[in-house]
Amino acid sequence: MFWTFNRVFTVLMVLLCGSAAAAQLEHTLTGDVRLHQSFHSAILNNDRDVIVYLPPAYDADKQRRYPVFYMQDGQNLFDGATSFIPGQEWRADEAAQSLIAAGKIEPLIIVGVYNAGVERVNEYTAAQDSNYKAGGRADLYGHFMVEELKPFIDKTYRTKIDAKNTGLGGSSLGGLISLYLGLKYPTVFTRIAIVSPAVWWADNQIVHYIEDQTRKPPLRIWLDTGTKEGRDPKAAQTTVAGARLLKKTLIGKGWEEGKDFKYFEAEGAEHNEKAWAARFGQILEFLFPKGFESRLTRIPGERCGPLARWTVVNRSRAIENIGYALGANQGASLKRLSARHLGNRFLAERNNDLIDETKRQINAGKNDRN
């Protein structure tokens, strides 16, 4: 427990004091990687860099759109010159390039969201931990992701904006925030990577949050941990026990191993970017396997013909576009625009529940900030 928090503290020191040394390291970017510097959040009142990996041939086919995987601690994903441990990164770009070329995963966009330095602990946790007097801004961070960053990415790049094609992931506290936001926004994110999570934070707050869920959202979840994540064997055992508790809780809520849930213990793996790089390819293969879009879930009561398949793929996209465009106060306009956008009265009626959910989440977000 204390080892994990000390690592967080060390991250902050590196960010504050180690930038000059990091700048002297050789960059290790692979493929088409684009940096958006000082992306401003009005919600959080701060700036951060956002780094984007684009799949091979992105510029060759101007009509094609891609799934998106948003990941926390973006400075650690692609470039050893900016990573927490200088020279040691997730090699997410190399892994994606290789797996796409081998036809093992769908070509995808990976968005690395830099942490905000001293605000990392606060933004990545949903509750304050009384031992550290920190944490608790996860809801605001979620509004930033959903209302500011995702619309920017969807506008700037050719993304598939529906929830089925959008993932969220991270390690340690980044894993906690990814699961928390996946549960809170299942109409935005459905593919979740929880890597080496700090389950113990705030007396297992994430476990209690799952237990309080009244229904199981349609999330596909990867959960893992290393068996040597701690400053000593006892701390490592605590980390593994936390991951196993989280696994048990998710299965108790209806997730099924081998179907929509994968749990992995990396024998001998420590709590660092090198360890996460070693299994990142497995994470991509589980969350974004080749052809995953054709594995559609049948809507209860509907026939599985072309119309039903079209409905499953496109209804979230339509509602998200409308929700982002109009906001919460345009209920009647949402319904009219939905019918016109989908071009089918039956489909528009089937989407009324999603329209209402979109309105509810937007209103809830406004209330949280008031």
ZABABA-561224 format. One record per residue: residue in three letters; chain; x, y, z of N, C-alpha, C in turn. Coordinates in steps of 0.05 Angstrom, whole numbers, always signed. Layout:
residues N
R    aa   ch      n_x      n_y      n_z     ca_x     ca_y     ca_z      c_x      c_y      c_z
R   ALA    A        X        Y        Z        X        Y        Z        X        Y        Z
...
This chain:
residues 370
R    aa   ch      n_x      n_y      n_z     ca_x     ca_y     ca_z      c_x      c_y      c_z
R   MET    A      +17      -24       +0       +0       +0       +0      +17      +25       +0
R   PHE    A      +35      +27      +20      +52      +51      +22      +72      +52       -1
R   TRP    A      +80      +29      -11      +99      +29      -34      +86      +42      -58
R   THR    A      +60      +35      -63      +46      +46      -86      +43      +76      -83
R   PHE    A      +36      +86      -60      +34     +114      -56      +60     +128      -59
R   ASN    A      +82     +116      -49     +108     +128      -51     +116     +130      -80
R   ARG    A     +108     +111      -97     +114     +112     -125     +100     +136     -137
R   VAL    A      +74     +141     -129      +60     +164     -139      +75     +190     -131
R   PHE    A      +84     +191     -106      +99     +215      -97     +124     +218     -114
R   THR    A     +138     +196     -120     +162     +198     -136     +156     +208     -164
R   VAL    A     +133     +199     -175     +125     +209     -201     +124     +240     -201
R   LEU    A     +112     +250     -180     +109     +279     -178     +137     +293     -177
R   MET    A     +155     +281     -162     +182     +293     -161     +197     +292     -188
R   VAL    A     +193     +270     -202     +205     +269     -228     +193     +290     -247
R   LEU    A     +166     +293     -245     +154     +313     -262     +163     +341     -256
R   LEU    A     +167     +346     -230     +175     +373     -221     +205     +379     -225
R   CYS    A     +221     +358     -221     +250     +363     -220     +266     +349     -242
R   GLY    A     +254     +330     -256     +270     +314     -274     +265     +320     -304
R   SER    A     +252     +342     -310     +245     +348     -338     +270     +353     -355
R   ALA    A     +290     +365     -344     +314     +371     -359     +329     +346     -367
R   ALA    A     +331     +327     -348     +344     +302     -354     +328     +286     -375
R   ALA    A     +302     +286     -372     +285     +271     -391     +288     +282     -419
R   ALA    A     +291     +309     -422     +293     +321     -448     +318     +312     -463
R   GLN    A     +338     +303     -449     +363     +294     -462     +362     +266     -472
R   LEU    A     +341     +251     -465     +339     +224     -474     +330     +223     -503
R   GLU    A     +337     +201     -516     +328     +197     -544     +299     +189     -544
R   HIS    A     +284     +201     -563     +256     +194     -566     +253     +166     -578
R   THR    A     +232     +152     -570     +229     +124     -579     +202     +120     -592
R   LEU    A     +191     +140     -605     +165     +138     -618     +166     +121     -643
R   THR    A     +145     +105     -647     +143      +88     -670     +117      +94     -685
R   GLY    A     +118      +97     -711      +94     +101     -727      +85     +130     -726
R   ASP    A      +60     +135     -732      +48     +162     -734      +37     +169     -706
R   VAL    A      +53     +186     -692      +45     +194     -665      +45     +225     -664
R   ARG    A      +22     +236     -655      +19     +265     -656      +13     +276     -628
R   LEU    A      +26     +298     -622      +24     +310     -596       +8     +336     -596
R   HIS    A      -11     +337     -578      -27     +362     -574      -18     +373     -547
R   GLN    A       -3     +395     -548       +8     +406     -524      -11     +424     -509
R   SER    A      -10     +424     -483      -25     +442     -466      -55     +442     -472
R   PHE    A      -67     +419     -474      -96     +417     -478     -110     +427     -453
R   HIS    A     -126     +448     -456     -138     +461     -433     -165     +449     -425
R   SER    A     -169     +445     -400     -194     +437     -389     -206     +459     -372
R   ALA    A     -229     +469     -381     -244     +489     -366     -256     +476     -341
R   ILE    A     -263     +451     -343     -275     +437     -320     -255     +433     -297
R   LEU    A     -231     +425     -304     -210     +420     -283     -193     +445     -278
R   ASN    A     -195     +464     -296     -179     +488     -295     -149     +482     -295
R   ASN    A     -141     +465     -313     -112     +459     -317     -106     +451     -346
R   ASP    A      -81     +447     -352      -72     +439     -379      -57     +413     -377
R   ARG    A      -57     +398     -398      -41     +374     -400      -36     +368     -430
R   ASP    A      -15     +353     -435      -10     +344     -462      -26     +319     -468
R   VAL    A      -33     +316     -493      -48     +292     -502      -33     +282     -526
R   ILE    A      -25     +256     -526      -10     +244     -547      -26     +223     -561
R   VAL    A      -26     +222     -587      -44     +205     -602      -29     +187     -622
R   TYR    A      -33     +161     -619      -22     +142     -638      -43     +136     -659
R   LEU    A      -35     +138     -685      -53     +132     -707      -43     +106     -721
R   PRO    A      -62      +89     -729      -55      +64     -741      -42      +67     -769
R   PRO    A      -27      +47     -778      -16      +48     -805      -37      +54     -826
R   ALA    A      -30      +69     -846      -48      +76     -868      -71      +94     -861
R   TYR    A      -68     +107     -837      -90     +125     -829      -95     +147     -850
R   ASP    A      -73     +158     -861      -76     +179     -881      -82     +169     -909
R   ALA    A      -80     +143     -914      -84     +132     -940     -114     +128     -947
R   ASP    A     -130     +122     -927     -158     +117     -931     -174     +138     -916
R   LYS    A     -182     +159     -929     -195     +182     -916     -224     +176     -908
R   GLN    A     -235     +153     -915     -262     +146     -908     -264     +128     -883
R   ARG    A     -242     +115     -877     -243      +95     -856     -242     +108     -828
R   ARG    A     -258      +97     -810     -258     +106     -782     -248      +84     -764
R   TYR    A     -239      +91     -740     -225      +72     -723     -235      +72     -694
R   PRO    A     -234      +49     -681     -239      +48     -652     -218      +65     -637
R   VAL    A     -224      +73     -613     -206      +90     -597     -202      +78     -569
R   PHE    A     -177      +78     -561     -170      +68     -534     -157      +91     -519
R   TYR    A     -171     +103     -499     -161     +124     -483     -145     +112     -459
R   MET    A     -121     +123     -454     -105     +112     -433      -93     +134     -415
R   GLN    A      -93     +128     -389      -83     +147     -370      -52     +147     -370
R   ASP    A      -40     +167     -357      -11     +170     -355       +2     +168     -383
R   GLY    A       -9     +184     -401       -1     +183     -429      +29     +187     -434
R   GLN    A      +43     +201     -416      +72     +205     -420      +88     +180     -418
R   ASN    A      +76     +158     -407      +90     +133     -404      +85     +113     -426
R   LEU    A      +68     +119     -445      +59      +99     -464      +78      +94     -488
R   PHE    A      +87     +116     -500     +101     +113     -526     +130     +121     -526
R   ASP    A     +138     +138     -507     +164     +152     -510     +181     +149     -484
R   GLY    A     +204     +137     -487     +222     +134     -464     +233     +160     -454
R   ALA    A     +232     +181     -471     +242     +207     -463     +223     +222     -444
R   THR    A     +198     +213     -442     +179     +227     -425     +168     +209     -403
R   SER    A     +176     +185     -402     +164     +165     -384     +174     +169     -355
R   PHE    A     +159     +157     -337     +165     +159     -308     +194     +149     -302
R   ILE    A     +200     +125     -311     +227     +115     -309     +241     +121     -336
R   PRO    A     +260     +139     -336     +272     +148     -362     +280     +124     -379
R   GLY    A     +271     +124     -404     +278     +103     -422     +261      +79     -421
R   GLN    A     +242      +78     -402     +225      +54     -398     +196      +62     -403
R   GLU    A     +183      +52     -423     +156      +59     -430     +140      +34     -437
R   TRP    A     +114      +37     -441      +96      +15     -446     +101       +2     -473
R   ARG    A     +114      +16     -491     +117       +7     -519      +90       +1     -532
R   ALA    A      +71      +18     -525      +44      +15     -536      +43      +18     -566
R   ASP    A      +59      +37     -576      +60      +41     -605      +72      +17     -619
R   GLU    A      +94       +7     -609     +106      -17     -622      +87      -41     -621
R   ALA    A      +74      -45     -598      +55      -68     -596      +32      -65     -615
R   ALA    A      +21      -41     -617       -2      -37     -635       +7      -41     -665
R   GLN    A      +30      -30     -672      +39      -32     -699      +42      -62     -707
R   SER    A      +55      -77     -689      +60     -105     -695      +35     -122     -697
R   LEU    A      +16     -118     -678       -8     -134     -678      -27     -126     -701
R   ILE    A      -28     -101     -708      -44      -93     -731      -32     -105     -757
R   ALA    A       -6     -104     -760       +7     -116     -784       +2     -146     -785
R   ALA    A       +1     -159     -762       -3     -188     -761      -33     -196     -764
R   GLY    A      -51     -176     -764      -79     -181     -767      -92     -193     -742
R   LYS    A      -79     -188     -718      -90     -199     -693     -109     -180     -679
R   ILE    A     -107     -154     -685     -126     -135     -673     -136     -116     -694
R   GLU    A     -158     -103     -688     -168      -82     -706     -150      -58     -705
R   PRO    A     -145      -46     -728     -130      -21     -728     -145       -1     -710
R   LEU    A     -130      +13     -693     -143      +30     -673     -126      +55     -668
R   ILE    A     -139      +75     -656     -126      +99     -647     -122      +96     -617
R   ILE    A      -98     +103     -607      -93     +103     -578      -88     +131     -570
R   VAL    A     -103     +141     -550     -100     +168     -540      -87     +167     -513
R   GLY    A      -63     +178     -510      -50     +179     -485      -55     +205     -471
R   VAL    A      -69     +204     -448      -77     +228     -434      -56     +232     -411
R   TYR    A      -39     +252     -414      -19     +257     -394      -32     +262     -367
R   ASN    A      -20     +253     -346      -30     +261     -319      -22     +290     -313
R   ALA    A      -36     +301     -294      -33     +330     -288      -13     +335     -265
R   GLY    A       +7     +317     -262      +28     +322     -242      +17     +320     -214
R   VAL    A      +18     +342     -199      +10     +342     -171      -20     +335     -168
R   GLU    A      -36     +338     -189      -64     +332     -187      -71     +303     -194
R   ARG    A      -51     +287     -201      -56     +260     -211      -72     +244     -190
R   VAL    A      -63     +243     -166      -77     +228     -145     -105     +236     -142
R   ASN    A     -110     +262     -141     -137     +272     -138     -155     +265     -161
R   GLU    A     -145     +268     -186     -162     +263     -209     -167     +234     -214
R   TYR    A     -149     +216     -206     -152     +188     -211     -167     +173     -189
R   THR    A     -178     +186     -170     -191     +172     -148     -219     +185     -142
R   ALA    A     -238     +167     -136     -266     +176     -132     -271     +184     -104
R   ALA    A     -254     +177      -85     -258     +184      -57     -232     +192      -44
R   GLN    A     -233     +208      -23     -209     +215       -9     -201     +192       +9
R   ASP    A     -175     +187       +9     -163     +167      +28     -155     +182      +53
R   SER    A     -167     +174      +75     -161     +188     +100     -132     +186     +109
R   ASN    A     -118     +166     +101      -90     +163     +108      -72     +183      +95
R   TYR    A      -80     +192      +71      -63     +210      +56      -75     +238      +51
R   LYS    A     -100     +241      +60     -114     +267      +57     -113     +277      +28
R   ALA    A     -118     +259      +10     -117     +265      -19     -138     +248      -33
R   GLY    A     -145     +257      -57     -164     +242      -74     -191     +254      -75
R   GLY    A     -207     +244      -94     -236     +251      -94     -245     +268     -117
R   ARG    A     -229     +273     -138     -238     +289     -160     -244     +273     -186
R   ALA    A     -248     +247     -182     -253     +230     -205     -278     +239     -221
R   ASP    A     -298     +248     -208     -322     +256     -223     -317     +280     -241
R   LEU    A     -302     +299     -231     -294     +322     -248     -276     +312     -271
R   TYR    A     -258     +294     -265     -240     +284     -286     -257     +269     -307
R   GLY    A     -278     +255     -299     -296     +242     -317     -310     +261     -336
R   HIS    A     -319     +284     -324     -332     +304     -341     -312     +315     -361
R   PHE    A     -287     +319     -353     -266     +328     -372     -263     +308     -395
R   MET    A     -262     +282     -388     -258     +262     -409     -281     +261     -428
R   VAL    A     -306     +262     -418     -330     +258     -434     -338     +283     -448
R   GLU    A     -336     +306     -435     -347     +331     -446     -327     +348     -460
R   GLU    A     -301     +344     -455     -281     +361     -467     -262     +345     -485
R   LEU    A     -249     +324     -474     -228     +310     -490     -240     +293     -512
R   LYS    A     -260     +276     -505     -271     +258     -526     -283     +274     -549
R   PRO    A     -299     +295     -545     -308     +310     -568     -286     +322     -585
R   PHE    A     -264     +330     -572     -241     +341     -587     -228     +319     -604
R   ILE    A     -224     +296     -593     -212     +274     -608     -231     +265     -631
R   ASP    A     -257     +263     -625     -276     +255     -646     -277     +276     -669
R   LYS    A     -273     +301     -662     -273     +322     -683     -247     +323     -699
R   THR    A     -225     +317     -685     -199     +320     -698     -191     +295     -714
R   TYR    A     -200     +272     -706     -192     +247     -719     -217     +231     -728
R   ARG    A     -212     +213     -746     -234     +196     -757     -239     +173     -738
R   THR    A     -255     +178     -718     -260     +158     -697     -288     +145     -702
R   LYS    A     -291     +121     -690     -317     +110     -687     -326     +118     -659
R   ILE    A     -346     +135     -657     -351     +149     -632     -369     +133     -613
R   ASP    A     -381     +111     -622     -399      +97     -605     -385      +82     -583
R   ALA    A     -399      +76     -561     -387      +63     -538     -375      +36     -544
R   LYS    A     -386      +21     -562     -376       -5     -569     -348       -4     -579
R   ASN    A     -341      +19     -591     -314      +22     -603     -296      +40     -587
R   THR    A     -302      +44     -562     -287      +63     -545     -278      +49     -519
R   GLY    A     -252      +49     -515     -241      +37     -491     -227      +57     -473
R   LEU    A     -221      +48     -448     -209      +64     -428     -191      +46     -411
R   GLY    A     -166      +55     -406     -148      +38     -390     -127      +54     -376
R   GLY    A     -114      +40     -357      -92      +52     -343      -81      +33     -322
R   SER    A      -59      +41     -309      -46      +24     -289      -47      +38     -262
R   SER    A      -47      +22     -241      -46      +32     -213      -72      +48     -208
R   LEU    A      -68      +73     -199      -92      +91     -196     -105      +96     -223
R   GLY    A      -90      +95     -245     -101      +97     -272     -120      +75     -278
R   GLY    A     -115      +51     -267     -133      +29     -270     -159      +34     -255
R   LEU    A     -157      +45     -231     -181      +51     -215     -199      +70     -230
R   ILE    A     -188      +92     -240     -204     +113     -253     -217     +102     -278
R   SER    A     -202      +84     -292     -213      +73     -317     -238      +55     -311
R   LEU    A     -236      +39     -291     -260      +22     -283     -282      +40     -273
R   TYR    A     -276      +59     -256     -296      +76     -245     -312      +91     -267
R   LEU    A     -297     +102     -286     -311     +117     -307     -325      +98     -327
R   GLY    A     -315      +74     -330     -329      +55     -347     -356      +48     -335
R   LEU    A     -357      +45     -308     -382      +39     -295     -401      +63     -295
R   LYS    A     -389      +86     -293     -405     +111     -292     -416     +119     -320
R   TYR    A     -400     +114     -340     -407     +122     -368     -407      +98     -387
R   PRO    A     -425      +78     -382     -425      +55     -400     -436      +61     -428
R   THR    A     -448      +85     -432     -457      +93     -459     -435     +108     -473
R   VAL    A     -411     +110     -461     -388     +124     -474     -365     +104     -477
R   PHE    A     -359      +88     -456     -336      +70     -456     -347      +41     -449
R   THR    A     -337      +22     -464     -345       -6     -458     -321      -26     -457
R   ARG    A     -297      -17     -464     -274      -35     -464     -254      -24     -444
R   ILE    A     -250      -39     -422     -236      -28     -399     -212      -45     -392
R   ALA    A     -189      -32     -389     -164      -45     -380     -157      -35     -352
R   ILE    A     -157      -54     -333     -150      -47     -305     -123      -61     -300
R   VAL    A     -102      -46     -301      -75      -58     -299      -63      -52     -272
R   SER    A      -55      -72     -257      -42      -68     -231      -56      -48     -214
R   PRO    A      -82      -52     -209      -98      -31     -195      -91      -29     -165
R   ALA    A      -92       -4     -155      -88       +1     -127     -115       -2     -113
R   VAL    A     -124      -26     -111     -151      -32     -101     -155      -21      -73
R   TRP    A     -133      -21      -57     -135      -13      -29     -143      +16      -24
R   TRP    A     -141      +33      -45     -145      +61      -41     -172      +67      -27
R   ALA    A     -172      +84       -7     -196      +92       +8     -212      +68      +17
R   ASP    A     -198      +49      +30     -211      +25      +41     -228      +10      +20
R   ASN    A     -215       +4       -2     -227      -11      -24     -252       +2      -35
R   GLN    A     -251      +28      -39     -274      +43      -48     -284      +32      -75
R   ILE    A     -267      +24      -93     -275      +15     -119     -292      -11     -116
R   VAL    A     -285      -28      -97     -300      -53      -92     -328      -46      -83
R   HIS    A     -330      -27      -64     -357      -20      -54     -373       -6      -76
R   TYR    A     -360       +8      -94     -374      +21     -116     -386       +0     -135
R   ILE    A     -371      -21     -140     -382      -42     -157     -405      -56     -143
R   GLU    A     -402      -61     -118     -423      -75     -103     -449      -59     -103
R   ASP    A     -447      -33     -104     -471      -15     -104     -485      -13     -131
R   GLN    A     -473      -25     -152     -485      -23     -178     -511      -40     -178
R   THR    A     -532      -29     -189     -558      -43     -189     -561      -60     -214
R   ARG    A     -545      -55     -235     -546      -72     -258     -518      -73     -271
R   LYS    A     -513      -94     -286     -487      -98     -298     -486      -84     -325
R   PRO    A     -469      -65     -328     -466      -52     -354     -451      -69     -374
R   PRO    A     -454      -64     -400     -441      -82     -420     -412      -76     -425
R   LEU    A     -396      -79     -404     -367      -74     -406     -352      -99     -411
R   ARG    A     -331      -98     -428     -312     -119     -432     -287     -111     -416
R   ILE    A     -279     -127     -396     -259     -119     -377     -235     -137     -376
R   TRP    A     -211     -125     -378     -186     -138     -373     -176     -129     -345
R   LEU    A     -169     -148     -328     -158     -142     -302     -133     -158     -297
R   ASP    A     -112     -145     -288      -87     -161     -283      -72     -149     -259
R   THR    A      -52     -164     -251      -33     -155     -231       -8     -172     -233
R   GLY    A      +15     -161     -223      +39     -176     -221      +41     -189     -194
R   THR    A      +57     -210     -191      +60     -223     -165      +82     -211     -148
R   LYS    A      +97     -192     -158     +118     -179     -143     +115     -149     -142
R   GLU    A      +90     -140     -140      +84     -112     -139      +84     -102     -110
R   GLY    A     +106      -95     -100     +109      -85      -73     +138      -83      -64
R   ARG    A     +143      -68      -43     +170      -64      -34     +180      -88      -19
R   ASP    A     +162     -107      -11     +170     -131       +3     +148     -152       -3
R   PRO    A     +154     -178       +4     +134     -199       -2     +107     -194      +10
R   LYS    A     +105     -183      +34      +79     -178      +46      +63     -157      +30
R   ALA    A      +76     -136      +21      +63     -116       +5      +54     -128      -22
R   ALA    A      +70     -145      -33      +63     -158      -58      +38     -176      -55
R   GLN    A      +37     -190      -33      +14     -207      -27      -12     -190      -24
R   THR    A       -9     -166      -12      -32     -148       -8      -42     -139      -36
R   THR    A      -23     -133      -54      -31     -124      -80      -46     -146      -95
R   VAL    A      -36     -170      -95      -49     -193     -108      -76     -198      -95
R   ALA    A      -78     -197      -69     -103     -201      -55     -124     -181      -64
R   GLY    A     -115     -156      -67     -134     -135      -76     -144     -141     -104
R   ALA    A     -127     -149     -122     -136     -156     -150     -155     -179     -150
R   ARG    A     -149     -199     -133     -167     -223     -132     -194     -215     -120
R   LEU    A     -194     -197     -100     -219     -187      -89     -236     -173     -111
R   LEU    A     -222     -157     -127     -236     -143     -148     -247     -162     -169
R   LYS    A     -231     -183     -175     -240     -204     -193     -266     -217     -182
R   LYS    A     -265     -225     -157     -288     -238     -144     -313     -220     -145
R   THR    A     -309     -195     -140     -331     -176     -140     -344     -173     -167
R   LEU    A     -327     -171     -188     -337     -168     -215     -352     -193     -224
R   ILE    A     -341     -217     -218     -354     -241     -225     -381     -244     -210
R   GLY    A     -381     -235     -185     -406     -235     -169     -428     -217     -181
R   LYS    A     -419     -197     -197     -438     -179     -210     -446     -188     -238
R   GLY    A     -435     -211     -246     -444     -222     -272     -424     -224     -294
R   TRP    A     -400     -213     -290     -379     -216     -311     -370     -245     -312
R   GLU    A     -364     -255     -336     -357     -283     -340     -329     -285     -352
R   GLU    A     -312     -300     -339     -285     -304     -350     -287     -319     -376
R   GLY    A     -271     -310     -395     -271     -322     -421     -292     -311     -440
R   LYS    A     -310     -295     -429     -331     -283     -445     -327     -253     -447
R   ASP    A     -334     -239     -425     -331     -210     -425     -312     -201     -403
R   PHE    A     -296     -220     -393     -277     -214     -371     -253     -231     -373
R   LYS    A     -229     -219     -369     -204     -234     -368     -188     -225     -344
R   TYR    A     -179     -245     -328     -161     -240     -306     -135     -253     -310
R   PHE    A     -113     -238     -305      -86     -248     -310      -67     -240     -288
R   GLU    A      -53     -260     -277      -32     -254     -258       -5     -259     -271
R   ALA    A      +12     -239     -273      +38     -241     -286      +58     -249     -265
R   GLU    A      +67     -274     -267      +86     -285     -247     +112     -270     -248
R   GLY    A     +120     -260     -224     +145     -246     -221     +146     -217     -231
R   ALA    A     +123     -207     -241     +122     -180     -253     +120     -159     -231
R   GLU    A     +134     -137     -235     +134     -115     -215     +115      -93     -224
R   HIS    A     +115      -72     -209      +96      -50     -213     +111      -28     -229
R   ASN    A     +115      -32     -255     +129      -13     -271     +122      -16     -301
R   GLU    A     +131       +4     -316     +124       +4     -345     +136      -20     -360
R   LYS    A     +159      -29     -352     +170      -53     -366     +152      -77     -363
R   ALA    A     +141      -81     -340     +122     -103     -335      +97     -100     -351
R   TRP    A      +86      -75     -352      +61      -70     -366      +66      -73     -396
R   ALA    A      +89      -65     -406      +95      -68     -434      +95      -97     -442
R   ALA    A     +104     -115     -425     +106     -143     -431      +79     -156     -436
R   ARG    A      +57     -145     -425      +31     -157     -428      +11     -138     -443
R   PHE    A      +21     -116     -453       +3      -97     -466       -9     -109     -491
R   GLY    A       +7     -125     -505       -4     -138     -529      -27     -156     -523
R   GLN    A      -26     -171     -501      -48     -188     -493      -73     -171     -486
R   ILE    A      -69     -148     -475      -91     -130     -468     -105     -121     -494
R   LEU    A      -90     -113     -514     -101     -105     -539     -116     -128     -553
R   GLU    A     -105     -152     -552     -117     -174     -565     -144     -182     -552
R   PHE    A     -146     -177     -526     -171     -184     -513     -192     -162     -517
R   LEU    A     -184     -137     -516     -203     -115     -517     -211     -107     -546
R   PHE    A     -192     -110     -564     -196     -101     -592     -188     -123     -612
R   PRO    A     -198     -148     -609     -190     -169     -627     -199     -164     -655
R   LYS    A     -186     -176     -674     -193     -173     -702     -221     -183     -706
R   GLY    A     -237     -166     -719     -265     -173     -725     -284     -170     -702
R   PHE    A     -276     -156     -680     -294     -155     -657     -320     -141     -663
R   GLU    A     -321     -123     -683     -345     -109     -690     -367     -127     -701
R   SER    A     -359     -150     -712     -379     -168     -723     -391     -186     -702
R   ARG    A     -380     -185     -677     -390     -201     -655     -411     -185     -640
R   LEU    A     -434     -180     -652     -454     -162     -641     -472     -177     -621
R   THR    A     -481     -162     -601     -500     -173     -582     -528     -168     -591
R   ARG    A     -544     -189     -591     -572     -187     -600     -588     -171     -580
R   ILE    A     -605     -153     -590     -623     -138     -574     -647     -156     -567
R   PRO    A     -653     -160     -541     -675     -178     -533     -700     -171     -547
R   GLY    A     -713     -192     -559     -739     -188     -572     -737     -180     -601
R   GLU    A     -712     -174     -611     -709     -166     -639     -699     -189     -655
R   ARG    A     -706     -190     -681     -695     -209     -699     -666     -202     -705
R   CYS    A     -650     -222     -711     -622     -217     -718     -619     -215     -748
R   GLY    A     -634     -198     -761     -631     -193     -789     -614     -168     -793
R   PRO    A     -611     -159     -818     -595     -136     -824     -603     -111     -809
R   LEU    A     -629     -107     -806     -639      -83     -791     -630      -84     -762
R   ALA    A     -632     -108     -749     -624     -110     -721     -594     -105     -719
R   ARG    A     -578     -116     -737     -549     -112     -735     -542      -83     -738
R   TRP    A     -556      -70     -757     -550      -41     -761     -557      -25     -737
R   THR    A     -579      -33     -724     -588      -19     -700     -567      -21     -678
R   VAL    A     -556      -45     -673     -537      -49     -652     -512      -32     -656
R   VAL    A     -502      -31     -681     -477      -17     -686     -481      +13     -685
R   ASN    A     -503      +23     -695     -505      +52     -699     -522      +68     -679
R   ARG    A     -538      +54     -662     -555      +70     -645     -540      +87     -625
R   SER    A     -518      +76     -613     -503      +92     -594     -490     +116     -607
R   ARG    A     -480     +111     -632     -466     +133     -646     -486     +156     -651
R   ALA    A     -510     +149     -660     -530     +170     -665     -536     +186     -640
R   ILE    A     -542     +172     -618     -549     +186     -594     -526     +202     -583
R   GLU    A     -502     +192     -584     -479     +207     -574     -475     +233     -590
R   ASN    A     -478     +231     -617     -475     +255     -633     -496     +275     -625
R   ILE    A     -521     +266     -622     -542     +285     -615     -538     +296     -587
R   GLY    A     -530     +279     -568     -526     +288     -541     -505     +309     -539
R   TYR    A     -482     +304     -552     -460     +324     -552     -468     +350     -565
R   ALA    A     -485     +348     -586     -491     +372     -601     -511     +390     -587
R   LEU    A     -531     +378     -574     -553     +393     -563     -553     +397     -533
R   GLY    A     -542     +378     -518     -543     +380     -489     -569     +371     -477
R   ALA    A     -573     +377     -452     -594     +365     -436     -621     +378     -439
R   ASN    A     -622     +403     -448     -647     +418     -447     -664     +416     -473
R   GLN    A     -656     +398     -491     -670     +397     -516     -684     +370     -520
R   GLY    A     -700     +362     -501     -712     +336     -502     -728     +331     -527
R   ALA    A     -746     +349     -534     -763     +345     -558     -746     +345     -583
R   SER    A     -727     +363     -584     -709     +364     -607     -693     +339     -610
R   LEU    A     -684     +328     -587     -669     +303     -588     -685     +281     -602
R   LYS    A     -710     +278     -594     -727     +257     -606     -732     +262     -635
R   ARG    A     -738     +287     -643     -743     +293     -672     -717     +288     -688
R   LEU    A     -694     +297     -677     -670     +295     -692     -661     +266     -694
R   SER    A     -667     +250     -673     -661     +222     -673     -675     +208     -696
R   ALA    A     -701     +214     -699     -717     +201     -721     -706     +209     -748
R   ARG    A     -699     +234     -751     -689     +244     -777     -662     +232     -783
R   HIS    A     -645     +231     -762     -618     +221     -766     -618     +191     -773
R   LEU    A     -634     +175     -760     -635     +147     -765     -652     +139     -789
R   GLY    A     -670     +157     -797     -686     +153     -821     -706     +130     -818
R   ASN    A     -714     +123     -793     -732     +101     -789     -746     +104     -763
R   ARG    A     -773     +105     -763     -788     +110     -739     -783      +88     -718
R   PHE    A     -782      +63     -727     -778      +41     -709     -752      +44     -694
R   LEU    A     -730      +51     -708     -704      +54     -696     -704      +77     -677
R   ALA    A     -717      +99     -684     -718     +122     -666     -732     +115     -640
R   GLU    A     -754     +100     -642     -768      +92     -618     -751      +74     -600
R   ARG    A     -735      +56     -613     -718      +38     -597     -696      +54     -583
R   ASN    A     -690      +78     -593     -669      +93     -581     -678     +113     -560
R   ASN    A     -704     +115     -555     -713     +134     -536     -701     +130     -508
R   ASP    A     -697     +104     -501     -685      +99     -475     -657     +110     -473
R   LEU    A     -642     +108     -495     -615     +119     -495     -615     +149     -495
R   ILE    A     -635     +161     -508     -637     +190     -507     -642     +199     -478
R   ASP    A     -660     +186     -465     -666     +193     -437     -641     +190     -419
R   GLU    A     -626     +168     -424     -602     +164     -409     -581     +185     -414
R   THR    A     -578     +194     -440     -560     +215     -447     -567     +241     -432
R   LYS    A     -593     +248     -432     -602     +272     -418     -596     +270     -388
R   ARG    A     -602     +246     -377     -597     +242     -348     -568     +247     -340
R   GLN    A     -550     +235     -357     -521     +238     -350     -511     +267     -353
R   ILE    A     -522     +281     -374     -513     +309     -377     -523     +325     -354
R   ASN    A     -548     +322     -346     -558     +336     -323     -543     +330     -297
R   ALA    A     -537     +304     -294     -522     +296     -270     -495     +309     -269
R   GLY    A     -482     +310     -293     -456     +323     -294     -457     +352     -286
R   LYS    A     -478     +366     -295     -481     +394     -288     -485     +398     -258
R   ASN    A     -501     +380     -247     -506     +382     -218     -481     +376     -202
R   ASP    A     -464     +358     -211     -439     +351     -197     -421     +375     -195
R   ARG    A     -421     +392     -216     -403     +415     -217     -414     +439     -202
R   ASN    A     -440     +439     -196     -452     +462     -182     -447     +461     -152
